[in-house]
Amino acid sequence: MAHDNAKSESKQARTRKPSAIQKLRQRVAKRDPAEILAFERRCLVGATAGLLVAFVFWTVAVSTDFWFHVVPESGGPIYINRTNSFFIKSHSGLWTICKFQYVNGSLEGPEVKNCHNHRLFPTEEFINKNPEVDRTILDYTRTETAFAIITFCLIAMGFGFAVYTFKEPRYMFKRLAGGVHFIGAGASLVVIEVVINSVEYEEQYLTDRHPRGAVWTYGYSFAFACLTFIVMLISGLTFMICSRKKKGDRSGGVQGVDDEPHILGRM
């Protein structure tokens, strides 16, 4: 009886329908290796072009000062007692902050726009006298600017490695390029997260930058930074997926042979 049960189970296993993943693998296995190699090459070209797009996005994000906006929640100006002025709105970036206000405690005159660069290494006297700055916000600002520059370097480095993979299409170079893309995406994500934390800190502790009764929203510079992260992440995934080893008759010709694992030893 146990023998009959084993036979029925083996029969069910033989007649079981393949899963969706198994069907996909079977379809890929039936495709021409040269066709697969050409498709992967097109994907890599697209991922490499995406790095140029990411560089443009990041340039726009870093060079503009619209990462976030601060506006009165009620819609009207907010009176600031310390400076005897009315706060209208402000926008800020990694390098510059611009504030719009009515001065001299009156709503009669024109609004005044005041923009100034963030000081990365101010003097002790400046920190003590300026209520818009403290040591914590300085650390946030330094981190943002440092990782913004690091991201530029990683995008350029990743593009160089990506172009090199077309000359030397070994799988290890593709993985190296993909790894650099992932690191670049991580560096851009650090900038995004630090900016978010810095705004939340300003809202809680630096009321001269973020007055009570004001709310903040993201700007287009922040959106370009997020797009940079997404493009870098997709490029890294593309290079990693296309970096698998190709063996035997699936190498797709001479160009694909470079992706085969090589055994090093004595001749």
N, C-alpha and C positions, 0 to 999 in steps of 0.2 A: 504493500500500500504506500509506504514511504517512497518506493521507487516510482510509482505512478504519479505521486504528487511532484516529485522532482522533475519528471518528464513534462508534466503540464506547465510547471513554472518556466522551464527552459523554452517550451513552445511559445508561451506568452512573451518571454523576453525576445524571441526571434521575430514575433509578429508585432512588437510594440512600435508605434510610429515615432520617427525621429523628432526631436525637439526643434524649436525655431533656430537655436544656435547651431545645432548639428546640420540643419538644412543650409544655413548660411555658410558654414565651413565647407560643405560639399559643393556648393555653388562656386566658392572661391577656388577650391581645389581643381575644378573642371576648367577654370579660365586659363587662357594662354599666359604663360609666365611673362612673355614680352609685353603683353597688354597690361598686366598688373604693374610691371616695372614702369611703363610709360605713365600709367595713372598716378603712381606714387611720385614720379618726378614732377608731374603737373601740380600735385598737392604741395610738394616742397617749394616749387616756384611761387605758388600762391602764398605760402607761409613766409617765404623770404620777402616778397613784396609787402606782406603785412607788417614786417618789421619797419619798413620805410614809413608806412602809415602810422605805426606806433610812435616813431620818432617825431613825426609832424604833430601828432596829438599831444605828446609830452612837451614839445616845444611851446605849443599854444598854452597848455595848462600852466607851465612853470613861468612863462613870460608875462602872463596876464594876472591881474589882481581881482579876479571875480570868483574866488573859491567859495566864498559865502557872503551873504548880505545880512545886515542887521537893520531892522525897521521897527518903528513903534507898533505895538500890537493893536492899539486903538486907531491908528491911522494918522493921528495928529502928533505934533512935535512934543518931545519930552523935555521938561525943564531940568537943567543940571545946576544945582545950587552952588557947587564949588567953583564953577567957571562962569556962572551967571549967563548961561547960554541955553539955547533950545536945540536938542538933538533931533535931526531930521532922518538921517539914514547913514549907513556906512557900508563899504565893501572892502574886502581884504584878500591878499594873496600871500604867497610865500615870501615876497620881498617888500611889499608896500601895503599900506593901509590908507584909505581915503575916507574922510568924514565930512558930512554935510551938516551945517548947523546955522542957526541965527545967533549972532553975537550981541553983546551988550544988553542981554535980557529983554530984547524987544523982537516982536514978530513983524515989525514995519519994514525993515530994510531987506536987502537981497540976501539970499542964502549964500554962505561962504563955504567953499570947498577947500579942505586942508588935507594934503597928501604928504606922507613922509615914509621913508624907508625904515624897515625894522633894523634896529641896531643889534648886531650879533654879539659884540663885545663892548658894551658900554662901561663907563666908569662907575665907581661906587656912588659918587655924587649924583650921577644921572639916575641911577636906580632908586636912590633914596628920595629924590625930588619928583620923580615922574610916577604918578599913581596908575598909569597904564601899563607899567612894566614891573615885574618881579622876577626872581630867579627861576621860578618854575616855568613861566611863559618863555623866558629866554632859552631854557633847555628844550622846550618844545620847538621853538623857532630854529634853533641850531640843528636839531635832528631833522626837521623838515628839509632845510636847505642842503644839508649834507647828503641825505638819501636821494634828494632830487638830482644832484650832480652824479651820484653813484649810478642812478638809473640811466642817465644819459650814457655813461661809460659802458654799462652792461648792454644796452641796446646796440651801441656801435660795435662792441665786441661780438655780440651774438650775430649781428649781420655779417661780420667778417668770417666767422666760423661757418655760417650758413652758405655763403658764397663758396667757401673752400670745399664744402661737401660735393659740389658739382664737379670740381676738378678731381677730388679724391673721394669717390662714393663709398668708402668703407663704412660699415655700420657704426664703428666706434666714434667716427667724426660726427655722424649724425646725432648720436647720443650726447656727445660733448656739446654740440650746438643746442640741442634741446634742453640740456641742463642749464646752460647759460640763459636761455630764454626764461626758464622757470625762476632762476635767481633774479633776473630783471623784473619779472612779474612780482616776485616777493618784495623787492625793494620799492617798487611803485605802491604796493599795498601798504607798506610801512608808512610812506608819506601820507596816504589817504587816511589811515587810522590815526596818525599823530595829529593831523589837521582836525579831525573830528574831536579828539580828546582836548585839543587846545581851545576849540570854540566852547566846548562844555565847561572847561575851566574858567575861561573868560566870563561866561554867563554867570558863574557862581561867585567868583572872587574879584574880578576886575570890572567894577561897575562903571568906570570912566570909559572903557571900551564898549561895554555891553550894558547900557543903563537898565535899571529896573523898569519893567513894563515893555521891554523890547523883545522881539523874537528874531530868530535867525533862520535862513534858508540857504540851500546850496545854489551856487552859480554855475555858469557854463564851464569855467575852468575846472571845477570839481568833476563835471561830467566828462570832460576830455581826459582827465586823469583815470577815471574808471574805465573808459574805453581803451586806454593804453594797457591797463592791467588785463582786460579781457583779450585783446589782440595778442599780447605776449603769452598769455596762458594757452590760447589756441595754437599759436606757432610752436610752443614747446611740446604740446600734445602731438601735433602733426609730425614733428621730427622724431619723437619717441616711437610713435606707431610705425613710421616708415623705416625705422632703424633695425627691424628684426633681421636675423640672419637668414640668408637664402642658401639652400643646400642642393647639391646634385643638379638634376635636370630642371629645377625650378629657379635656377639662377638667371635665366632670361638672356643668355648670351655673354659676351666678353665683359660688358659693363657690369652685369650682375655678379660676375665671378668675384669682383672686389668685395662683395658682401659676404663671401663664404669665410667661415673660420679657418684659420691656417694653423697647422701644427708645426711648431718650431723644434728643430732637433738637428742632429748631425746627419750629414749626407754620407 
